[in-house]
Amino acid sequence: MPVFTGKRYKLFSSENFDEFMKALGVGTVTRKMGSSVSPVVELTENDGLYTLKTTSTFKNSEIKFKLGEEFDEETPDGRKVKSVCTLDGNKLIQVQKGEKQTTIEREFTPTEMKAIMKVDDIVCTRVYKIQDY
């Protein structure tokens, strides 16, 4: 089991998130709410089934997946996509296919998780720090 599962990561910094959401067609009100919160992300694994939970004062979301298997996902902004997650060392790579293809690469270190999110030619970087329980 990867060493980064079972830890909680709280958003520390965010770059280009509004532009990223705008490229996905997210409305102004949702973008403002999404940009104003500091979500907590937690990844757990049980018998090969991963659960990625994101909680915030605005919206909570959860996806369950097995590595390399496509699954249906409704994104926090309401888009319906087909997603596949793969693991490459300490990176969890998620590809969402819908109206637009999005890639979210989450890189885990002993102290943080860095999420690099790409759509079209927009790159958004969000850094999350490990949070004590």
The 8 nearest C-alpha neighbors of each residue, nearest first, counted from 0:
[[1, 2, 44, 4, 3, 47, 45, 46],
 [2, 0, 3, 4, 89, 44, 88, 5],
 [3, 1, 4, 0, 5, 109, 89, 6],
 [4, 2, 1, 6, 107, 5, 109, 108],
 [5, 3, 43, 42, 6, 2, 1, 44],
 [4, 6, 43, 42, 41, 3, 7, 44],
 [7, 5, 4, 41, 3, 8, 42, 129],
 [8, 6, 41, 130, 129, 40, 39, 9],
 [7, 9, 129, 40, 128, 127, 39, 130],
 [10, 8, 39, 127, 128, 38, 130, 11],
 [11, 9, 127, 37, 38, 126, 12, 39],
 [10, 12, 127, 126, 128, 9, 13, 37],
 [13, 11, 126, 125, 10, 14, 127, 124],
 [12, 14, 125, 124, 126, 16, 15, 11],
 [13, 15, 124, 123, 16, 125, 12, 17],
 [14, 16, 123, 18, 17, 19, 13, 122],
 [17, 15, 19, 123, 18, 14, 20, 13],
 [16, 18, 20, 19, 15, 21, 30, 34],
 [17, 19, 21, 15, 16, 20, 22, 121],
 [20, 18, 16, 22, 17, 21, 121, 15],
 [21, 19, 23, 17, 25, 22, 18, 16],
 [20, 22, 18, 24, 23, 25, 19, 17],
 [23, 21, 19, 20, 24, 18, 118, 119],
 [24, 22, 20, 21, 25, 19, 99, 118],
 [25, 23, 21, 22, 26, 20, 19, 27],
 [24, 26, 20, 21, 23, 30, 29, 76],
 [27, 25, 29, 28, 30, 24, 21, 20],
 [26, 28, 30, 29, 31, 25, 21, 32],
 [29, 27, 31, 30, 26, 32, 25, 33],
 [28, 30, 32, 31, 26, 27, 33, 25],
 [31, 29, 33, 27, 28, 32, 34, 26],
 [30, 32, 28, 34, 29, 33, 27, 35],
 [33, 31, 29, 35, 30, 34, 28, 36],
 [34, 32, 30, 31, 35, 29, 36, 57],
 [35, 33, 31, 32, 36, 30, 17, 16],
 [34, 36, 32, 33, 31, 37, 30, 57],
 [37, 35, 34, 33, 38, 55, 32, 56],
 [38, 36, 10, 55, 9, 39, 35, 11],
 [39, 37, 55, 54, 10, 9, 36, 53],
 [38, 40, 9, 54, 8, 53, 10, 7],
 [41, 39, 53, 8, 52, 7, 9, 38],
 [40, 42, 7, 52, 51, 6, 8, 5],
 [43, 41, 51, 4, 50, 5, 52, 40],
 [42, 44, 4, 5, 50, 49, 41, 51],
 [45, 43, 49, 48, 47, 50, 46, 4],
 [44, 46, 48, 47, 49, 43, 50, 0],
 [47, 45, 48, 44, 49, 0, 65, 43],
 [46, 48, 45, 65, 44, 49, 66, 64],
 [49, 47, 65, 45, 44, 46, 64, 63],
 [48, 50, 44, 64, 63, 43, 65, 47],
 [49, 51, 63, 43, 42, 62, 44, 52],
 [50, 52, 42, 62, 61, 41, 63, 49],
 [53, 51, 61, 41, 40, 60, 50, 42],
 [52, 54, 40, 60, 59, 39, 61, 38],
 [53, 55, 59, 39, 38, 58, 52, 60],
 [56, 54, 38, 57, 58, 59, 39, 37],
 [55, 57, 58, 36, 54, 38, 59, 37],
 [58, 56, 55, 32, 36, 59, 33, 54],
 [59, 57, 55, 56, 54, 60, 75, 53],
 [60, 58, 54, 53, 55, 61, 57, 52],
 [61, 59, 53, 52, 75, 54, 58, 62],
 [60, 62, 52, 51, 53, 63, 50, 59],
 [61, 63, 51, 50, 64, 52, 60, 72],
 [64, 62, 50, 49, 51, 48, 61, 65],
 [65, 63, 49, 48, 66, 62, 50, 70],
 [64, 66, 48, 68, 49, 47, 67, 63],
 [65, 67, 85, 84, 68, 64, 86, 83],
 [66, 68, 85, 84, 83, 65, 69, 86],
 [69, 67, 66, 65, 83, 70, 64, 84],
 [68, 70, 83, 82, 81, 67, 71, 84],
 [71, 69, 82, 81, 72, 68, 83, 64],
 [72, 70, 81, 80, 82, 73, 69, 79],
 [73, 71, 80, 79, 81, 74, 70, 82],
 [72, 74, 79, 78, 77, 80, 75, 71],
 [73, 75, 77, 78, 76, 72, 79, 80],
 [74, 76, 77, 60, 73, 58, 78, 59],
 [77, 75, 74, 78, 25, 29, 73, 20],
 [78, 76, 74, 75, 73, 79, 25, 72],
 [79, 77, 74, 73, 76, 80, 75, 97],
 [80, 78, 73, 72, 77, 74, 97, 81],
 [81, 79, 97, 96, 72, 95, 71, 82],
 [80, 82, 71, 96, 95, 70, 72, 69],
 [83, 81, 95, 70, 69, 94, 96, 80],
 [82, 84, 69, 94, 93, 68, 67, 70],
 [85, 83, 93, 66, 92, 67, 94, 91],
 [86, 84, 66, 92, 67, 91, 93, 87],
 [85, 87, 91, 90, 92, 88, 84, 66],
 [86, 88, 90, 89, 91, 85, 92, 106],
 [89, 87, 90, 86, 91, 1, 106, 107],
 [88, 90, 107, 106, 87, 91, 86, 108],
 [91, 89, 106, 87, 105, 88, 86, 92],
 [90, 92, 86, 105, 85, 104, 87, 106],
 [93, 91, 104, 85, 84, 103, 90, 86],
 [94, 92, 84, 103, 83, 102, 104, 95],
 [93, 95, 102, 83, 82, 101, 103, 96],
 [96, 94, 82, 101, 81, 100, 80, 102],
 [97, 95, 100, 81, 80, 82, 99, 94],
 [96, 98, 80, 99, 100, 95, 81, 79],
 [97, 99, 100, 96, 80, 23, 78, 79],
 [100, 98, 97, 96, 101, 23, 118, 119],
 [99, 101, 96, 95, 97, 118, 98, 102],
 [100, 102, 118, 95, 117, 94, 99, 96],
 [101, 103, 94, 117, 116, 93, 95, 104],
 [104, 102, 116, 93, 115, 92, 105, 94],
 [103, 105, 92, 115, 114, 91, 93, 106],
 [106, 104, 114, 91, 90, 113, 92, 103],
 [105, 107, 90, 113, 112, 89, 104, 114],
 [106, 108, 112, 89, 111, 90, 3, 105],
 [107, 109, 111, 110, 112, 106, 89, 3],
 [108, 110, 111, 107, 3, 129, 2, 112],
 [111, 109, 108, 129, 128, 112, 107, 127],
 [112, 110, 128, 108, 129, 127, 107, 109],
 [111, 113, 107, 127, 106, 126, 108, 105],
 [112, 114, 126, 106, 105, 125, 127, 115],
 [115, 113, 105, 125, 104, 124, 116, 126],
 [116, 114, 124, 104, 103, 123, 105, 113],
 [115, 117, 103, 123, 102, 122, 114, 124],
 [118, 116, 122, 102, 101, 121, 123, 103],
 [117, 119, 101, 121, 120, 100, 102, 122],
 [118, 120, 121, 117, 22, 99, 100, 101],
 [119, 121, 118, 122, 117, 22, 19, 123],
 [122, 120, 118, 119, 117, 19, 123, 18],
 [121, 123, 117, 116, 120, 124, 118, 115],
 [124, 122, 15, 116, 16, 14, 115, 19],
 [125, 123, 115, 14, 114, 13, 116, 126],
 [124, 126, 13, 114, 12, 113, 14, 115],
 [125, 127, 113, 12, 11, 112, 10, 114],
 [126, 128, 10, 9, 11, 112, 8, 111],
 [129, 127, 111, 8, 9, 11, 110, 130],
 [130, 128, 8, 111, 110, 7, 9, 131],
 [129, 131, 7, 8, 9, 128, 132, 6],
 [132, 130, 129, 7, 6, 8, 9, 128],
 [131, 130, 7, 6, 129, 8, 5, 9]]
